[in-house]
Amino acid sequence: MMIYHNPIICSDYSDPDVIRRNDSFYMISSSFNHTPGVPVLKSKNLVDWKLIGHVFQTIPFERFKDVCHGDGAWAPSLRFHQGVYYAMIPFPDEGIYVSSCTDIEKGNWSKPWCLIEGKGLEDPCPIWIKDRCYVVIGFVKSRIGFNSVLGLYEVTLDLKKKISPTYQIIYDGHNMNPTIEGPKFYSRNGYIYIMAPAGSVKTGWQVCLRSKQIEGPYEAKIVMMQNDSKINGPHQGALIDLKKDQWAFIHFQDRGCYGRIIHLQPVRWVNDWPLCGDVKDELLSGTPVSEGIYPVDKKSFYKIDTSDLFDKNHLSLMWQTPANKGKDWYYFDRGLILNCVFHSLKAYNALNLTPNVFLTKIAYPSFKVTALCELLLKNDGDEVGFCYMGRQYQYLCIARIQGKNHLQLRQGYFNQDHDVVLFDGIYQNNEIEFMMRFKENGTYQLGFNKTYLKGWFPALPGRWIGGKIGIYAKGKTTGGSARFKYFKTKSVK
């Protein structure tokens, strides 16, 4: 009997949706303004996962050539129907988009097409019933003026066009389940189910709605809440059919700088309600568990990469950029070459507005990172650096100033357009090993060449996401670059 411990993924894979196909499980999650977008993960046992690809490489809107914090691809859903995988992706300022493929392992996803155009639509999920297809959605108050209700569209079976001229409200959560969102459709024993979180990301609960008819009316029951556990939320996720009417539930927990990390819960069906977690009283909700028995008793060596030796001619799947990539940003030559590209004065002055920062997720409660960089800077204004990125961020960089390389420690904020220099000194080596150590209390320290700088910084999350760690190069003219030879992350206790 194998025991797992929550979180099963201590990384920011927000708004997970999971399906089973034969003896494999597949997960997708939000990516917001980061590309490549909508990560795809695979597991054999629901505990051990590996990253196998992304649904799209580029966000299909011109404005994402710049950094748009918190916009982009919100909570997607993943479904399989008649030989086709569908990823339904909401862009809250543009509408509901869909991408499809026939082989999720190869990742031959189509270019996303628009199913429903319009602002303020989020968290879509389809269901096919008796040769008809329906999509349940939530609403974004900041875009459309209201939330706390769920809507329904009828669409064509291939998810190409909507049939309903507009949405129909099928559940109003204002009284009992405010801020209900993230709905996911299921069916079992003649019931149509909607699993949805309510009550807010950090302090909410899991609601199950059920009805015999797609339009409702829907009964509601809280099937999991924090109760006496340390797992706050617990928020949006997915019911997974394990075969032979055995089920599990995967959801996220908001952990600040770590982001929205992933938990796995057992499921017990009681009177046709899916109670999730530890069920002490069948009349009440379940409680999230800190550990449990593997739902599939199968060993797996799957893991998500956290280090990169830059020994291949392509980027590891662990890297994302906060805007659509430019072709001139990087190439490979005995390592990862980052070019000192200029985008705009705003992007040059503030790292949080710089598109060509290569970022990766926090992966462990406490850890160390080292990144070795060869300096190939040529022109005044060239710089290369290593950062922690969140609403407040700090970074070490080598900047070319009046013909000399300077080592600088800088700090910035999402609501400001100019970073400040905290430390400046001449740097004479041709290489630098950037360093960071991160404590489980959510603080970190930066350093270089075996020496840490004095002082610890608070690690803050980004907009809707956890903090990230990254590397970059930028400049005011072309010609300069930097060669990263490795980026190593190691978990520490």
Backbone hydrogen bonds, N-H to C=O, Kabsch-Sander energy under -0.5 kcal/mol:
donor,donor_aa,acceptor,acceptor_aa,energy
4,Y,292,G,-3.0
6,N,290,S,-2.8
8,I,262,I,-1.7
9,I,262,I,-1.4
11,S,9,I,-0.9
13,Y,11,S,-1.6
13,Y,260,R,-1.4
17,D,28,I,-2.2
19,I,26,Y,-2.1
21,R,24,S,-2.8
24,S,21,R,-2.1
25,F,43,S,-2.8
26,Y,19,I,-2.5
27,M,41,L,-2.2
28,I,17,D,-2.1
29,S,39,P,-0.9
30,S,14,S,-2.5
31,S,73,A,-1.8
32,F,73,A,-2.9
34,H,31,S,-2.2
35,T,321,T,-2.6
37,G,56,F,-2.4
40,V,53,G,-3.0
41,L,27,M,-2.8
42,K,50,K,-2.6
43,S,25,F,-2.2
44,K,48,D,-0.6
49,W,47,V,-0.5
50,K,42,K,-2.0
52,I,40,V,-2.7
52,I,50,K,-0.5
53,G,40,V,-1.3
55,V,37,G,-1.0
55,V,38,V,-2.1
56,F,37,G,-1.7
61,F,59,I,-1.6
64,F,61,F,-1.7
65,K,62,E,-1.6
66,D,63,R,-1.6
68,C,322,P,-0.6
71,D,68,C,-2.0
73,A,32,F,-2.1
74,W,72,G,-0.8
74,W,90,P,-2.6
77,S,88,M,-1.9
79,R,86,Y,-2.2
81,H,84,V,-2.7
84,V,81,H,-1.3
85,Y,101,C,-3.3
86,Y,79,R,-3.4
87,A,99,S,-3.0
88,M,77,S,-2.3
88,M,86,Y,-0.6
89,I,87,A,-0.6
89,I,97,Y,-3.2
91,F,95,G,-3.0
94,E,91,F,-2.2
95,G,91,F,-3.1
96,I,116,I,-3.0
97,Y,89,I,-3.3
97,Y,95,G,-0.5
98,V,113,W,-2.5
99,S,87,A,-2.3
101,C,85,Y,-1.8
107,G,103,D,-1.7
108,N,103,D,-1.0
109,W,107,G,-2.1
110,S,100,S,-2.4
113,W,98,V,-2.7
115,L,96,I,-2.8
115,L,113,W,-0.6
116,I,96,I,-1.7
118,G,94,E,-2.3
120,G,92,P,-3.0
121,L,118,G,-0.5
122,E,138,G,-2.2
125,C,136,V,-1.6
127,I,134,Y,-2.0
129,I,127,I,-0.5
129,I,132,R,-2.9
132,R,129,I,-0.9
133,C,155,V,-0.8
134,Y,127,I,-2.5
135,V,153,Y,-2.8
136,V,125,C,-2.4
137,I,151,G,-2.1
138,G,122,E,-3.1
140,V,120,G,-2.3
141,K,139,F,-0.7
143,R,140,V,-1.5
144,I,140,V,-2.7
145,G,141,K,-1.9
148,S,180,I,-0.5
150,L,171,Y,-2.5
151,G,137,I,-2.3
152,L,168,Q,-1.6
153,Y,135,V,-2.5
155,V,133,C,-2.3
156,T,161,K,-2.8
159,L,156,T,-2.1
163,I,154,E,-3.4
164,S,154,E,-2.0
168,Q,152,L,-2.0
170,I,150,L,-2.3
171,Y,150,L,-1.3
173,G,148,S,-3.0
173,G,171,Y,-0.5
177,N,173,G,-1.3
180,I,177,N,-0.9
181,E,197,P,-2.1
184,K,195,M,-1.7
186,Y,193,Y,-2.1
188,R,191,Y,-2.1
191,Y,188,R,-2.4
192,I,211,S,-3.3
193,Y,186,Y,-3.0
193,Y,191,Y,-0.5
194,I,209,L,-2.3
195,M,184,K,-2.3
196,A,207,V,-2.6
198,A,205,W,-2.3
199,G,178,P,-3.3
204,G,200,S,-1.3
205,W,198,A,-2.3
206,Q,224,M,-3.3
207,V,196,A,-3.1
207,V,205,W,-0.5
208,C,221,K,-3.0
209,L,194,I,-2.7
210,R,219,E,-1.8
211,S,192,I,-1.8
216,G,213,Q,-1.4
219,E,210,R,-2.6
221,K,208,C,-2.1
223,V,206,Q,-2.1
223,V,221,K,-0.6
224,M,206,Q,-1.2
225,M,286,G,-2.1
226,Q,204,G,-0.5
229,S,226,Q,-2.5
232,N,230,K,-1.1
233,G,202,K,-0.6
235,H,252,F,-2.4
238,A,250,I,-2.8
240,I,248,A,-3.0
242,L,240,I,-0.6
242,L,246,Q,-3.9
246,Q,243,K,-1.6
248,A,240,I,-1.8
249,F,265,Q,-2.5
250,I,238,A,-2.4
251,H,263,H,-2.0
252,F,236,Q,-1.3
253,Q,261,I,-2.2
255,R,253,Q,-0.6
255,R,259,G,-2.9
258,Y,255,R,-2.0
259,G,256,G,-1.6
261,I,253,Q,-1.8
261,I,259,G,-1.0
262,I,9,I,-2.2
263,H,251,H,-2.9
265,Q,249,F,-3.2
267,V,247,W,-1.0
268,R,275,L,-2.8
270,V,268,R,-0.6
270,V,273,W,-2.8
273,W,270,V,-1.0
275,L,268,R,-2.6
275,L,273,W,-1.2
276,C,223,V,-1.7
277,G,266,P,-2.8
278,D,287,T,-3.5
279,V,277,G,-0.6
280,K,278,D,-0.8
284,L,281,D,-2.0
286,G,223,V,-2.0
287,T,278,D,-1.5
292,G,4,Y,-1.9
294,Y,2,M,-2.4
296,V,45,N,-0.7
298,K,296,V,-2.4
305,D,303,K,-0.5
308,D,487,F,-2.9
319,W,316,S,-1.6
320,Q,359,L,-2.3
321,T,35,T,-2.9
324,N,64,F,-3.1
329,W,326,G,-1.3
331,Y,337,I,-1.7
333,D,335,G,-2.2
336,L,484,F,-2.4
337,I,331,Y,-3.1
337,I,335,G,-0.7
338,L,336,L,-0.6
338,L,482,A,-2.7
339,N,329,W,-2.4
339,N,337,I,-0.5
340,C,480,G,-2.5
341,V,339,N,-1.9
341,V,473,A,-0.6
348,Y,344,S,-2.0
349,N,345,L,-2.2
350,A,346,K,-1.6
353,L,350,A,-1.6
354,T,351,L,-1.6
357,V,355,P,-1.3
358,F,356,N,-0.5
358,F,471,I,-2.9
359,L,320,Q,-3.4
359,L,357,V,-0.7
360,T,469,I,-2.4
362,I,467,G,-0.8
367,F,438,F,-1.4
368,K,490,K,-2.3
369,V,436,M,-2.7
370,T,488,K,-2.2
371,A,434,F,-2.2
372,L,486,Y,-1.1
373,C,432,I,-2.6
374,E,483,R,-3.3
375,L,430,N,-3.1
376,L,374,E,-0.5
376,L,481,S,-1.5
381,G,400,R,-2.9
382,D,379,N,-2.4
383,E,474,K,-2.2
384,V,398,I,-1.8
385,G,472,Y,-2.2
386,F,396,L,-2.5
387,C,470,G,-2.7
388,Y,394,Q,-2.4
389,M,468,K,-3.6
390,G,388,Y,-0.5
391,R,461,P,-2.6
393,Y,412,G,-2.5
394,Q,388,Y,-0.9
395,Y,410,R,-2.0
396,L,386,F,-2.1
397,C,408,Q,-2.4
398,I,384,V,-2.8
399,A,397,C,-0.6
399,A,406,H,-2.7
400,R,382,D,-3.2
401,I,399,A,-0.7
401,I,404,K,-3.1
404,K,401,I,-1.6
406,H,399,A,-2.9
407,L,425,G,-3.7
408,Q,397,C,-2.8
408,Q,406,H,-0.6
409,L,423,F,-1.8
410,R,395,Y,-2.8
410,R,408,Q,-0.5
411,Q,420,V,-2.3
412,G,393,Y,-2.4
414,F,391,R,-2.4
416,Q,413,Y,-1.8
419,D,349,N,-2.5
420,V,411,Q,-2.7
422,L,409,L,-3.6
422,L,420,V,-0.5
423,F,409,L,-1.4
425,G,407,L,-1.8
427,Y,405,N,-3.2
432,I,373,C,-2.4
434,F,371,A,-2.7
434,F,432,I,-0.8
435,M,447,G,-2.6
436,M,369,V,-2.0
437,R,445,Q,-2.0
438,F,367,F,-2.9
439,K,443,T,-2.9
442,G,439,K,-1.9
443,T,439,K,-0.6
444,Y,457,F,-2.1
445,Q,437,R,-2.2
447,G,435,M,-2.2
448,F,451,T,-2.7
449,N,433,E,-2.2
451,T,448,F,-1.8
453,L,446,L,-2.6
457,F,444,Y,-3.1
459,A,442,G,-3.0
460,L,392,Q,-0.5
460,L,458,P,-0.8
462,G,465,I,-1.6
464,W,462,G,-0.9
467,G,257,C,-2.5
468,K,389,M,-2.2
469,I,360,T,-2.4
470,G,387,C,-2.4
471,I,358,F,-1.9
472,Y,385,G,-1.7
473,A,356,N,-0.7
474,K,383,E,-2.3
475,G,341,V,-1.3
481,S,376,L,-1.3
482,A,338,L,-1.5
483,R,374,E,-2.4
484,F,336,L,-3.1
484,F,482,A,-0.6
485,K,372,L,-2.7
485,K,483,R,-0.5
486,Y,372,L,-0.9
487,F,308,D,-2.3
488,K,370,T,-3.1
490,K,368,K,-2.7
492,V,366,S,-2.1
